[in-house]
């Protein structure tokens, strides 16, 4: 136990010496009012602004940690995070609670079951994307056919036929 404490202290001293501080050291303790956040964090966390005051201090610290890591994310990851924060903010408290419960259940699954569920989800997403692409292709083909008929009618006799009421 004493060895673990010395190791942790040595690690912290090294991190401080080279200018790296752990997120927990960067995250304020206790409750943080929205106005206390730096402007950059307010901008990043804007999708959850409306509920900030109702969050408990632990959740606020988690969101602050996310905001601190945000600048290091790729542009795609930043967009995905913003979209997910907006989706999260739109959920009812009951839906959020249910989502947290499902996440806890997922985390407690055996690794092979978790992997099988991830694979099923990926398969579902692929099928959804393929169906959307097929629907878009059908719509494009229908528009092209309609514009081709109008062009043929214009060549054959002048104007396209009047639509029937």
Order of alpha helices (4+ residues) and beta strands (2+ residues): alpha-alpha-alpha-alpha-alpha-alpha-alpha
